[in-house]
Amino acid sequence: MKTYSAKASEIEKKWVVIDASGLVVGRLASLVALRLRGKHKPGFTPHMDCGDNVIIVNAAKVLLTGQKLKKKVYYHHTGYIGGIKERVAGDIMRGAHPERIVEKAVERMLPRGPLGRRQLANLRVYPGAEHPHEAQQPEKIDIAKMNPKNTRHHVKAA
């Protein structure tokens, strides 16, 4: 019995849309990374881009659990000596581009290298409910119904 390896001509890419309002960032990102890689398909081939095209809407309404809004820090370097910069997740969520929290979470769950960058190019994240991909007729996926832990319905009193 030979191991199946998908060829580029056999790969069928679908379009899916996910409403991120009320979802926990890490749980959303792990499921999106799984879809982008194509691991949900029976013909998954590790060295090929066989994942779906994923559209995430309402990315500004995602939730971070615990104290992450105050304590989770994102670092970047300017390229100059001593140029390390940091931003707290809460500042990013209140800023002009809150969808970058979701983008960064998904990016860090994909493999590094040329294949991971090609798979990340299949992700589109929008802060609001509108997206310009209606022509692709994306299939709607409800991540909130997959597991009750994917959403946060109640807030514990401190």
Secondary structure by P-SEA (a helix, b strand, c coil): cbbbbbccccbbbbbbbbbcccccaaaaaaaaaaaaacccccccccccccccbbbbcccccccccccccccbbbbbbccccccbbbbcaaaaaaccccaaaaaaaaaaaccccaaaaaaaaabbbbccccccccccbbbbbccccccccccccccccc
